[in-house]
Amino acid sequence: KKTLVVSALAQCGCFGDPHCLTTDGHILHYQGVCEYVMSRDNCGNLTDTPTFELRVKFHEQDVPTSSPASWVEEVTFIVGEYVSRCVFVDVF
């Protein structure tokens, strides 16, 4: 079993329905229901394989609201050949 240790050079996160804080300090408001690439290298040439990539998958919130809302369902972090996935489950 291989182990990968990664030190944080930047930080990002999502909260609420969702509001996402980017690594450069911007706040984005995603209401889409799909998977987004939140961060990666090699952005100048998207045909190159990145050495890292952070993907976030949003799903539609099942609670009735006055406006559409989505929530983080899954986060996948890829570094080279290593893949780490975190799946969130509603417990309401």
Secondary structure, 3 states (H helix, E strand, C coil): CCCCCCCCCCCCEEECCCEEECCCCCEEECCCCCEEEEEECCCCCCCCCCCEEEEEEEEECCCCCCCCCEEEEEEEEEECCEEEEEECCCCC
